Amino acid sequence: MTTTTGPPPRDLRDFYENPAVPVASGTPRSLRQARMLAAALGPAGQRPRTILDIGCGDGTAAATAAPLLPGHRVIGVDWSQDALRRARTRIPYAVRGELTGGGLPFAPESADAVLFSEVIEHLVDPDAALDEIRRILRPGGHLMLSTPNLAAWYNRALLLAGVQPVFSEVSLRGIHGRPGSEVVGHLRLYTARALREFVAASGFTVVTLEGAPFHGVPRPLRPLDRLACARPQLASILLLHARRT
């Protein structure tokens, strides 16, 4: 069993304000997602777009995406003050905002695109989160969502062996019954089919679904993990591009 550092968290907010909790995901996933968004927005030189990285964490994903989105303004958004302090060392704009109750500090239909990277699996109320994202996106605006795949190729094998799947967690205080060394606060997980259906039911048109590798896969298995990206249903990470209907 692996435990988090420091005293046990009182609640989710306390958990995410702990500097020891990881708030960045892998660069390969960030690059793939940024390339998908750059292709969706079209050639550089068009009117500047407003892109929000909601749940920006330490700003790594936004900083990775920015060079691929020249001329556009990328704004990081997070409610964790600790994450925002770190994000402001990497990106020019980072503001505090929440995903429920109209908590994002943006007017309706004011954003052209939203990066929503490795966030939805942490949420108590993902329905309210997608409602809020839909509120601030312009009609036809882009949602670039990434999340771990419950049905990743190795999770299928682990379940057959009676082992808790990777990415799933039963406690905020320690790891029980699954591989891995970090407690990251996942509350819910999606298969490719479930994610498509959920996003479509929330008022978006799904454009494409792709796979991405997971940086935590042991090195000898990484070639296999990259091969699995060709079939999103088996990939470690799901990358979904949708547009506001």
KAVEN-V86029 format. One record per backbone hydrogen bond with DSSP energy under -0.5 kcal/mol. NH is the residue of the N-H (numbers start at 0). CO is the residue of the C=O. If there is no record, write none. Layout:
# KAVEN-V86029
nh: (NH;NH)
co: (CO;CO)
This chain:
# KAVEN-V86029
nh: (3;14;15;16;17;18;20;29;30;31;32;33;34;35;36;37;38;39;40;41;45;50;50;51;52;53;53;54;55;55;57;58;62;63;64;65;66;67;68;71;72;73;74;74;75;76;77;80;83;84;85;86;87;88;89;90;92;94;96;97;102;105;108;109;109;110;111;112;113;114;115;115;117;117;118;121;122;128;129;130;131;132;133;134;135;136;137;139;140;141;142;143;143;144;144;145;146;148;149;149;151;152;154;155;156;157;158;159;160;161;162;163;167;174;183;186;187;189;194;195;196;197;198;199;200;201;201;202;203;204;205;206;207;209;210;211;216;220;221;221;224;225;226;227;228;228;229;230;231;233;234;236;237;238;239;239;240;241;241;242;243;244)
co: (172;10;11;12;14;16;17;25;26;27;28;29;30;31;32;33;34;35;36;37;42;48;72;112;74;51;114;76;52;76;22;55;58;59;60;61;62;64;65;68;48;71;50;72;92;52;94;78;79;80;81;82;83;85;86;86;73;75;77;102;99;103;134;106;135;135;49;49;141;51;113;143;115;145;145;118;119;124;125;126;127;128;129;130;131;132;110;243;137;111;241;113;141;142;239;115;237;235;147;189;148;233;151;151;152;153;154;155;156;158;157;176;164;1;181;120;120;147;190;191;192;193;194;195;196;197;198;199;198;242;203;240;240;238;228;236;213;217;217;218;220;221;222;223;224;225;226;227;229;230;230;211;146;209;144;237;207;142;239;204;140;202)
